[in-house]
């Protein structure tokens, strides 16, 4: 089975795409600031899920899921800062931050399940 078949990876890829779209209208002055940071954090989530899954060791997978969870928390913080400094309005912010919070829940749930299961 491929990491591409994993629900958590699929959701994280969609989240990264949504974060790219979310930052499209940020000012050019933010291209090396929050635009870049948000995009890099979002991409890191999916990338670390894929890398960890590819290790084929439950302990290694768990380690990389923890790294992904850290990236999600970075992303959450960066989105809040973007909102607070006025880079976006509430109507665009709420769906993205909600998705990040849902991903954090999925990640924690997956980590808890892996404590008692083996990777298929």
C-alpha positions in Angstrom: 0.0 0.0 0.0 1.3 3.5 -0.9 1.3 6.5 1.3 -0.9 8.1 -1.4 -3.7 5.8 -0.4 -3.6 7.1 3.2 -6.5 9.4 4.2 -4.2 11.5 6.3 -1.8 12.1 3.4 -4.7 12.9 1.0 -6.2 15.4 3.5 -2.8 17.1 4.1 -2.2 17.5 0.4 -5.6 19.2 0.0 -4.8 21.4 3.0 -1.5 22.5 1.4 -3.3 23.3 -1.9 -5.9 25.4 0.1 -3.1 27.2 1.9 -1.4 28.1 -1.4 -4.8 29.5 -2.6 -5.3 31.3 0.7 -2.0 33.1 0.3 -2.3 34.1 -3.4 -3.7 37.5 -2.5 -1.2 38.3 0.2 0.8 41.5 -0.6 4.1 41.0 -2.6 6.0 42.3 0.4 5.1 39.0 2.2 6.4 36.7 -0.5 9.5 35.9 1.7 7.6 36.3 4.9 4.3 34.8 5.9 3.4 33.6 2.4 6.5 31.5 2.2 6.2 30.3 5.8 2.6 29.3 5.5 3.2 27.4 2.2 6.4 25.7 3.6 4.7 24.6 6.8 1.7 23.2 4.8 3.9 21.3 2.4 5.9 19.9 5.3 2.9 18.2 6.8 2.2 16.1 3.7 5.9 15.5 3.0 6.7 14.2 6.4 3.7 11.9 6.3 5.0 10.4 3.0 8.6 10.2 4.3 7.6 8.5 7.5 5.3 6.0 5.8 8.1 5.1 3.4 10.3 4.1 6.2 8.1 1.0 6.8 8.9 1.1 10.5 6.1 2.0 13.0 8.5 3.9 15.2 9.8 5.9 12.3 6.3 6.6 11.0 5.3 7.9 14.4 8.4 10.1 14.6 7.5 11.7 11.2 3.9 12.1 12.2 5.1 14.0 15.2 7.2 16.2 12.9 4.1 16.8 10.8 2.1 17.7 13.9 4.7 20.2 14.8 4.4 21.7 11.2 0.6 21.9 11.7 1.1 23.9 14.9 3.5 26.2 13.1 1.0 26.6 10.3 -1.8 27.4 12.9 0.4 30.1 14.5 1.3 31.6 11.1 -2.3 31.8 10.0 -3.3 33.5 13.2 -0.5 36.0 12.8 -1.5 36.6 9.1 -5.1 37.3 10.3 -4.0 39.6 13.2 -1.7 41.8 11.0 -4.5 42.2 8.5 -3.3 40.1 5.6 -6.7 38.4 5.2 -10.3 38.8 6.2 -12.3 36.5 8.4 -14.3 34.9 5.6 -11.1 33.6 4.0 -9.4 32.8 7.3 -12.0 30.7 9.0 -12.2 27.8 6.5 -8.4 27.5 6.4 -7.9 27.6 10.2 -10.8 25.2 10.7 -9.1 22.8 8.2 -5.8 23.0 10.1 -7.5 22.3 13.4 -9.3 19.3 11.9 -5.9 18.0 10.6 -4.4 18.4 14.0 -7.3 16.2 15.4 -6.8 13.6 12.6 -3.0 13.6 13.3 -3.4 13.1 17.1 -6.0 10.4 16.5 -3.7 8.6 14.0 -0.8 8.8 16.4 -2.9 7.3 19.2 -4.1 4.5 17.0 -0.6 3.7 15.9 0.4 3.1 19.5 -1.6 -0.2 19.4 -1.5 -1.1 15.7 1.1 -2.1 13.1 1.4 -0.4 9.7 -0.3 -2.3 6.9 
